Amino acid sequence: MFPTSASVFLARTSARVLAVLAVSLAALTPAHAEQPVDPNAAPNDFMQVVANNMLDAIKADDAARDGDVAHVEALIHKYALPYIDMRKTTQLSAGRYWRQATPDQKNRLVDAFTDTLIRTYSGAFSRVGSDSQINILPFRGDPKADDAVVRSTVSQNNGPSVGVDYRLERTDAGWKIYDLNVEGIWLIQNYRNQFSSEINRNGIDGLIKALEAKNK
């Protein structure tokens, strides 16, 4: 089931920002000044601070750029987890099958999918250089809406810039990221096709086992 050409494309072009779609275990004390995040700010201002904090943390961590999964997990936990709704990301990726899952299956699927995203993209952190930047583009939507898309461009070392769009939802805790688009490919849509195919063959437990096996 994994990987598909679409997921390989995502991994190669956007790892430095796809870190905002993963969650894990430990915190890390950074060597740089962290900007305070206001989850209730305008969507583009919120995303600029979250993205800058994540990118600066990667730049400051040589082990993370070398693909050390433990360091990647720590960075993601500290700079991404508070601003991501991985449960919603997993639910939308599972589509109609989510309603068929038991509470235990849902929790296991969220954990397995989170680990899959971390391990899929951790190796590409090595392409983050001192001149890499995430530029948030002017916001086009209604800042008072409950759902928003924030557009950005990511500069690459020795390569063209990559367009990345973040989809956010306003919650009681402020904005939460739950999907993103890399050069025309939405993460949820890409994984929904893969999840559906695996569930049709082997059920929800089969999908969980496939993800867990990949993560090992």
N, C-alpha and C positions, 0 to 999 in steps of 0.2 A: 504493500500500500504506500510506503514511504521510501524515498522522497519522490515527488512528481517534478516535472520540469518547472512548473510554476513556483513551487516552494523553493527549489534550488535558486531560481531567479531572485526571489525575495531575499534569501539568505545572502546572496552575493552582492546585492545592491544596497541593502538597507539595514545591516546589522546594528549600526551605531544608533539608529533610532528605534528599531524594533525592540530594543531593550525595554521600551515603555510598555510592552505587552506581556511581561513575565514577572513571576513572583518566586521568592524562595526563603532561605533560612536565616542568614546572619547579617548583622550590620557592620559597617566599616567606617572608621574615623578617617575623613579625607584630609589631604594635604593642601587643600585650597579652600577659599572662602565660599561658603554655600549661600546662595541667595534665598531669602525667605519666599515661600510660595503662598499665594493667596488664591485658594480654590474658588473664591467668589469674584475674582477679577474678570475683566473682559476675556472671552475665550482665547484670543490671540496672545494677550499679555500672560495669561496663565500658562499657555503652552510654551512660550518663549523661556520663561524661568525654569519650568520642569525640564525642557530640552537642554538648556545651558548647563544646569546642574548635573544632568546625566553625562553630557559630553565632557565636561570638565573633570568629572570623577574618573571617566575612562582614560583621559589623557594623563591623569596623575597616577595611574595604577599600571605599572609595567607588566605585572603578572596577568592582569585582565586582558591586556592587549596581546599577550602571548597565548591566550586561550585557556587560562586556568579557570576551570568551571567554578571552583569555590569562590574565587575572587569575583567572577562575573555574577554569581548568585548574590554575593554580599552587596555589590553595587546596585543590582536590580532591587533588592529588598529595601535598601535605604532610599534610593532616589526614584523608584518607580511604583512600588507597591501602594503607597498611600493615595495614588492618583489614578489607579487602574481598577476597573471592574472586571476581573478575570472570570468571575462567575457568569456575568452577562455575555462576555466574549465566548465562553464555552457553550452556554445555552443557545446562542444564536448559531454557532457552528454546528451544534447537534440538530438544530431545526426541530421538526415535529417529534423526533425521537426523544427529546428531552422530557416530554410529558410522560413517556413510558418508563423512564428510569426511576428507580427507588432513590430515597434520600442518600443512602450509602453509595449507590452507583454515581449519583451526581457529584458527590464530594470527591470520589476517587477519580472521576473523569476530569474535574477541574484541576486536581493535583497532577495528574498524568499529562494533561495538555500544557500546563504551566512548565513542567520539566522539559517537555518536548521543545517548546519555544526557546527556552534558555539554551539547551544543548544544540539546537539547530543553528543558532546564531552566534554562539560564544566565540567560535573560531574566527569569525570575521571581524572581531574587535581589533585585530592586528592592523586593519587598514585605517584605523583612526590615527591621524597625525596631528602635529602641533598646529597645522593650518586648517584643519577640518572645522567647518562651521555649520550650524543649523540656522537658517534664515526664515523667520516666520513672515509670511506675506500678509498684506492688508486684509482685514476680515471683511467678507462680503455679505454675511448673513445678518440676522437680527440678534443682537447681543442679549435680548430679553427672552429669546426662545429657550425651550428646554432641551433642544438637540441642536448641535452645531458642528460644522466642518471647518477645521483650521488647516490652511494650506501652508506648505513650507518647501524649501529647497535645501538639500544637503550637499555640501561641497565634498568632493572626494580627492584623495591624493592621486595625482597623475591621471585624472579621469573627469568626465563631464559631471555636472551637478545632477542630482536625482530628485524628482518631485515626489513629495510625501504628503498625503492628506490624513489628518487625524479626525476621527469622529468622536464627539464628546456628548455626554448626557448630564444635564443639571440634576443633582440629587440634593438631599437634605444636608449633605456634607460638602456641597459645592460640585464643581465639574469633575467628572470621571471619564477617562479615556476607555473606549471599549472596542475600537476598530481602527484600522488604518489602510490606506491605499498607497501602494508603491508602484509608480509608473503605470497606473491603470488597473492594478490587481489588488482587489480588496482581500485582506487576510481572511475574514470570516467566510466570504464566498468561496475562496480557494479551499479552505479546510472543510467546509460543509459538504462539498462534493466527495472528499476523501472519507469523511466520517460516514456519510450515507452509504457509500459503497461497502465499507467494512461492516457496518451494522447489518446491512442486508444479507451479508454472507455469514456473519458469526455472532450477531447480536451485540448489545451494548457491552456486555462483559468481554466479548471478543475484541471490540475496539479498545477498551481499557487495557487489556492484556497486550495488544499490539503496540500501543503507545508505551507502556511500561517496558516492554522488551526492547524497543528502540532506545529508550532512555538508559538502559543498562549497557 
